[in-house]
Amino acid sequence: MKNIKFNNMKILLLIISVILTIFSVLFTVNAYIANDNVQVNLLIKSEQTRDYRIYYDDFNKDYPFGSLFLDGEIKGDSKKQLIHVTIPANRTKNLRIDLGMSNNEVSSVVLYKIQLSNILFIKEISSKYINQHFEGINGAIVERLDNGLKVVIGGKNQYIVSNSLIEPELVHFNYFNLVLVVISELCFWIIFFNILQKIIEILKTSLKNEYRVVKKIAHYAFLNLICMYLIYFIWNIICSKVVNSLFIFSDEIKWFIIAWIITVLILITCVFLIYFIKKKKHNKNFSLVQILKLINWKKNNIAILSLLTVFILCFMAFNYIIKQQEVRISFNVQSNKTIDCLFFYDNLSKEYPFSNGYSLNDTIKGKEVRQKLTFKLPYNRIQKLRLDFHYAEPGPYLLNFYDINIKTIFWNSIISGKDVSQNFFGINGTKMEQLDDSLKVIIDGDNQYIVTTQYPNPKIVSYNYSAYFAYIVVAIFLYLIIYGFYYILFKAWKLKDDSVELHKSILIYFLVGVYTTNLILFTSYIIQYQSFYKTLVWIIHHKMEYIISFIFIFLLYLILQVLCGRVWIATLLIGLCCILPVLINYYKLLYRGTPFFPWDISLIKEVKSIISGFKIEVNLRIVLLIILLLIYTTCMYFIPKVKFTALKIGNKVLRMCIPILLILILITFVKSVYLGNYYTIGGWNSIEDYKEYGFFNTFMAEIKCYHVKKPQDYSKTSMLSIKKKVDKLIENNEKKTNNVKPNIILIMSESFWDVTKLPNVKFSEDLFPTINMLRNSSISGNLFTSIFGGGTASTEFEVMTGFSKEFLPIESTPYQQLVTRRFSSLAQFEKTQGYSTVALHPYLAKNWNRNVAYPNMGFDKFLTMDNFVRPEIKRNFISDEEVSKKIIEEYKDYSLKSKKPWMNLTVTVQNHPAYSSKRWNSSELIDFNATGLSDNEVDGLKDLATGLHYSDKALGELIQYFKNVKEPTIIVFFGDHMTGFGNPAEKGFIESGYLPSNSTLSEKKYKLHLSTVVAWSNYKNVKCDLGDISSYQLMPKLMQTFGLKEPDFFKFLNVLYNVSPGLSFGIALNPDQSHSTELTKEQKELYHMYELIQYDYLYGKNYLGNKFFGY
């Protein structure tokens, strides 16, 4: 392989042509399969003439169908008929066939066969299998026949829908068309490179006449253009688009020609620019012949080919991207009442129903402030816009449109309020009135809407300059990649000669590392974001994140390069180290909805069982990227081995020192950036962290949330010794238990704390009537939490498990890092006692990884916002009163089916930060007098206090219901954390007098981490003041108080409670309700035992066993 010659131009061009043909054919085939229209043919027979309507894609199941459809007529005939429908290839997952009669008579149709065909494939669903794909809706009767599917229709809104129509797959190729594609692509590249070779030859032989040089370049450039157009024409004939092909001055061809001409002019201008500079610098006789010699065409022919090719391909890609980009249309609007807005676009019919076009839905809230309605639609679909309004209450509805913003990545247009009326007119009595700054629309009748006359479709001309500039930048960028590869490869090839100077060798290997790192990093991010364009945008907006990840990968690559000695081995290894985790992350997100975390590596043994239920889909983009990397790695084989003979130090010493130095640099970098405070990775939505910071940065930063230092005295012997001590302590502290198994309802209320404790704030009414009633008659106290202002899942974790975050990394999110297997929790224990367990959170299931954590913690069922039907909304969230109704509803349903005890954990969201009184109607706001508070703090406190008042009311309604339930029930209500109501968060506490301005750090930590806790039961009157108690101590103490059975671990926590009711931030709570930063000897001993027990279960060998934790 070392004897291969690279100077045979024709062979090289042929090889390049074949390679590019392979990739372009794969790309073309994939593009047409994914994007070209699919012809759907239905063989059908109907007894009577009827209209049909075929809906496709993600349609609504109820009228009106706000999705895509095609309609026509089926003749009443005894013969079979063929219906043709053309649908985009990526819109055939679901089909819905509406076959209703206008007079609602009972009639039937028979479906015999469905055929899906594209340019390159044909797929047929025969009569034998057609009945497996459709089901009847709203009383439509589906009957299986030997030769088809009989559908009986006899009522309103009856139809059949596919459960999951098989997507078009590469099952039956149209091989004739496929061969034509391959031949045309191959011819294109051969002709293209041959013409470019001719240009170079002319430049060599025709330098005497400088005018002739320019003329020949332009001549052959034009020939190249003609050849490319012919290929384009042939391809369109294959695609059955003859009419479009003949129209040479269509947008695509017109701009293609302009791009080509500008590219040629740029090249000629560059040549003459160098010519005039050199002529002025050297002498007046300096000719164009000399400048062409200076450029050295022979050496740089591949670079020139790369530049020309890339410019053409980049323009074609940009032309495609621009046409496929979404257009974002934003309406700045204000309404006196809440009204639903149905947004139609494209070729709309003027009468109901709209037989063409697409629709998007949104709601305009009845508020005094302006709102922004934003719709996204395809670039070529805004010729007409129509806004249709639906409402339940009688009008009139007054809407003010202030401006309309239409924006793409390269184009932006703002229509001010003064000009809106010139573009819209009202239909069916819709009144429009032009104001000074807006357009007033009055809706007070049926089927009233506003529609544009003929809205100007933004042409590419409108934003050509920025788009073309972006095209040039990307083309140059890709050119540098291609030429950089050529330069590095052939420069590195010369390293086989020992005469190459040391500093040049180091420079070349360094450049190889820089190029390879960027290539692998860019490839990794393309896999992550699944788009070249999105990757570029991410890099532009996150330059520092890209640089940091580059430094990390580059240092790893240098270490591997020095250790291996061979560049291709180092390239292969770094490619595996980078691409494999990104691929795992891609598929894990695709199938499980969660990213790839460092702690997932510990589950490597379970990979087979995890993926056994998934059908891994091959992504062509990923396959192509991996093939390109493998080709690049193969090219690296020709780079000689790293040599150190030029240095006057022994090779062995050098091979030891250099990697050690690089490893030390890498460790320092990782510690200071990833394990330091540079990245603060939140746990609210880890998917967004991965998107924002990139895969490598987020993955590495997550390590600090996973690493916990092993206690020095942790061992099997020490844990067995602790077990004996714990057993003795438990025995001495044993309390009597009863056989009662009450229903247990735990409610963790978002941001619930006692705002009435603010000294300078006086409320005009009882803010917490339910809480105050329970303080006087039941169990109450203050929950000493480990968080402030956020991190809800931490309090939840401590309450449910009894484990403390005091012994975990400060930024850890236990539900993500720890609860990845069957895990000890109250729910897990209660299941062993015969309980049925249900979790409820009226928001997103994926937040804090609850969708994964809850099943591992023993919950049988997890209800989210998706399980609510038209719920009451407060502050843009599902209200706490609605949540109480849901708890009651779930309990009622369960009690009818089972007599076993029921446990429920509910995590509310109504009072989530941030705070603004505008979230409420003025009549709902709680009134108070506040001295010393600024307007911003008063506004935030109004929102918070009002929300807490309604949460108290919701708790009262829940207690009132369970007072009348015969089954014994315990309700525990607590806040997850305190939260600020100003900016910064502490400002409101200082201004209100709650927090003295001269407070010590420990005093601040103590006073800002006290939320409210109360407990009530319908069968046992217990009045108890818990005082201050840590989250992890709450359930052990309450279970002991009510005489319930509890695991040994909870019994140990009750022993600890007698010595110290809690510990957070190094602040220990004492039995006399004081707090201190200094621990007594007994406290130190018990907390150390607690730390070892927790480490043993979470990170160690679990010497104590699951039985100790109750399961």
Buried (B, 14 or more C-beta within 10 A) or exposed (E): EEEEEEEEBEEBBBEBBEEBBBEBBBBBBBEBBEEBBBBBBBBBBBBBEBEBBBBBBEBEEEEEBBBBBBBEEBEEEEEEBEBEBEBBBBBBEBBBBBBBBEEEEEBBBBBBBBBBBBBBBBBEBEBEEBBEBBEBBEEBBBEEEEEBBBBBBBEEEBBBBBEEBBEBEEEEEBEEBBEBBBEBBBBBBBBBBBBBBBBBBBBEEBBEEBEEBBEBBBBBBBBBBEBBBBBBBBBBBBBEBEEEBEEEEEEBBEBBBEBBBBBBEEBBEEBEEBBEEBBEEEEEEBBBBBBBEEBEBEEBBBBBBBBBBBBBBBBBBBBEBBEEBBBBBBBBBBBBBBBEBBBBBBEBEEEEEBEBBBBBEEEBEBBEEBBEBEBEBBBEBBBBBBBBBBEEEEBEBBBBBBBBBBBBBBBBBEBEBBEBBEBBEBBEEBBBEBEEEBBBBBBBEEEBBBBBEEBEEBEBEBBBEEBBEBBBEBBBEBBBBBBBBBBBBEBBBBBEEEEBEEEEBEEBBEBBBBBBBBBBBBBBBBBBBBBBBBBBEBBEEBEEBBEBBBBBBBBBBBBBBBBBBBBBBBBBBBBEBBBEBBBBBBBBBEBBEBBBBBBBEEEEEEEEEEBEEEEEEEBBBBEBBBEEBEEBBEBBBBBBEBBBEEEEEEEEEEBEEBBEEBBEBBEEBBEEBBBEEEBEBEBBBBEEBBBBBBBBBBBBBBBBBBEBEEBEEBBEEBBEBBBEEBBEBBEEBEEEEEEBBBBBBBBBBBBBBBBBBBEEBEBEEEBBBBBBBBBEEBBBBBBBBBBBEBBBBBBBBBBBBBBBBBBBBEBBBBBBBBBBEEBBBBBBBBBEBEBBBBBBBBBBBBBBBBBBBBBBBBBBBBBBBEBBEEBEEBBEBBBBBBBBBBBBEBBEEBBEEEEEBBBBBBBBBBBBBEBEBEBBEEEEBBEBEBEEBBEBBBBBBBBBBBBBBBBBBBBBBBBEBBEEBEBBBBBBBBBBBBBBBBBEBBBBBBBBBBBEEEBEEBBBBBBBBBBBBBBBBBEBEBEEEBBBBBBBBBBBBBBBBBBBBBBBBBBBBBBBBEBBBBBBBEBBBBEEEEBBEEBEEEBEEBBBBBBBBBBBBBBBEBBBEBEBBBB
